[in-house]
Amino acid sequence: MTDKPVETDRYRQGLTTRREVLGEAHVDRALANETEFDKPFQTFITEGAWGSLWSRPGLSKRERSIVTIALLAAGGHYDEVAMHVRATARTGATKNDICEALMHVAVYAGVPAANHAFKIAKSIYSEMEAGTDTGGDADEKRTA
């Protein structure tokens, strides 16, 4: 395909932030499943989403987590909702924070979107509390 992308400072910062938010195991799985085909995409999201956006000082990781879950739910990106609900264990966003965010989704993006996101969040929180959460191994191998 192409030459190996250069590992930039933004990439290194992004990888650090990505690990802080999503956890070592999730990021290790994503990188282990990386191929020559999707390496440019993985580099792009690590630099862009994690190295630029999530590493900015303007909002806390908790606040970014809340905003991200609301936006993903509003857009119907439910695999990503599940991944980011799991990340709340590391970002400090509480179940109440996520409930409030999803209430906003209901009003501003539609009840069906919020309803489905609530269903996902309830399931993930239940698994996390029971210690049975697999971290998305079965259904999230393609996510950031």
C-alpha positions in Angstrom: 0.0 0.0 0.0 1.8 3.1 1.2 4.9 3.8 3.2 4.6 3.4 7.0 3.2 6.6 8.5 5.6 8.6 10.5 4.9 8.5 14.2 4.3 12.1 15.1 4.1 13.9 18.5 0.4 14.2 17.9 0.1 10.4 17.3 2.0 9.7 20.5 -0.2 12.1 22.5 -3.3 10.6 20.8 -2.2 7.1 21.7 -1.7 8.1 25.3 -5.1 9.8 25.5 -6.8 7.0 23.6 -5.4 4.5 26.2 -6.5 6.8 29.1 -10.0 7.0 27.8 -10.7 3.6 26.2 -8.3 1.4 28.3 -5.2 -0.5 27.5 -7.0 -3.7 26.4 -9.3 -2.0 24.0 -6.4 0.0 22.3 -4.2 -3.1 22.2 -7.0 -5.1 20.5 -7.5 -2.3 17.9 -3.8 -2.1 17.1 -3.4 -5.9 17.0 -6.2 -6.1 14.5 -4.7 -3.3 12.4 -3.7 -4.2 8.9 -1.8 -2.4 6.1 -5.2 -1.6 4.7 -6.6 0.3 7.7 -3.4 1.5 9.3 -3.8 5.0 7.6 -7.3 5.2 9.2 -6.0 4.1 12.6 -3.3 6.7 12.4 -5.8 9.3 11.4 -8.2 8.7 14.3 -5.3 8.4 16.8 -3.9 11.8 15.6 -7.2 13.6 14.9 -9.7 12.4 17.4 -7.4 11.5 20.2 -4.3 13.6 19.6 -6.1 16.8 18.6 -9.6 16.8 19.9 -9.6 14.6 23.1 -6.2 16.1 24.1 -7.4 19.7 24.0 -7.5 21.6 27.4 -11.0 23.2 26.9 -13.1 20.3 28.3 -12.4 17.6 30.9 -12.4 14.0 29.8 -15.7 13.6 31.7 -17.3 16.4 29.8 -15.9 15.1 26.5 -17.3 11.7 27.3 -20.8 13.1 28.0 -20.8 15.2 24.7 -19.4 12.2 22.7 -22.1 9.8 23.9 -24.9 12.3 23.2 -23.5 12.9 19.7 -23.0 9.3 18.9 -26.5 8.4 20.1 -28.0 11.3 18.1 -26.2 10.0 15.0 -27.3 6.4 15.6 -23.7 5.2 16.0 -24.6 2.5 18.6 -21.4 0.4 18.6 -19.5 3.6 19.4 -22.1 4.4 22.1 -21.3 1.1 23.8 -17.6 1.7 23.6 -17.8 5.2 25.1 -20.2 4.1 27.9 -17.5 1.6 28.8 -15.0 4.4 28.8 -17.0 6.3 31.5 -15.3 4.1 34.0 -12.1 6.0 33.1 -13.4 9.4 32.3 -15.4 10.1 35.4 -18.8 10.5 33.6 -21.4 9.0 35.9 -24.6 7.1 35.0 -26.5 10.2 35.9 -24.4 12.3 33.5 -25.2 9.9 30.7 -28.9 9.7 31.6 -29.0 13.5 31.4 -27.2 13.6 28.1 -29.5 11.0 26.6 -32.5 13.0 27.8 -31.2 15.8 25.6 -30.8 13.4 22.7 -34.5 12.5 23.1 -35.6 16.1 22.8 -33.1 17.3 20.2 -32.4 14.2 18.1 -35.5 12.0 18.7 -36.9 9.6 21.2 -36.1 6.5 19.1 -32.4 7.4 19.1 -32.4 8.0 22.9 -34.4 4.9 23.6 -32.0 2.7 21.8 -29.0 4.4 23.4 -30.6 4.0 26.9 -31.0 0.3 26.1 -27.4 0.0 25.2 -26.1 2.0 28.2 -28.3 0.0 30.6 -26.9 -3.3 29.2 -23.3 -2.1 29.3 -23.6 -0.7 32.8 -25.3 -3.9 34.0 -22.4 -6.0 32.5 -19.8 -3.7 34.0 -21.4 -3.8 37.5 -21.7 -7.7 37.3 -18.1 -8.0 36.1 -19.3 -9.8 32.9 -18.4 -7.1 30.4 -16.2 -8.4 27.7 -15.1 -4.9 26.6 -16.8 -5.4 23.3 -14.8 -8.3 21.9 -17.8 -9.8 20.2 -19.3 -6.7 18.6 -16.8 -3.8 18.5 -13.6 -5.0 16.8 -13.9 -2.3 14.1 -14.4 0.7 16.4 -11.9 3.4 17.4 
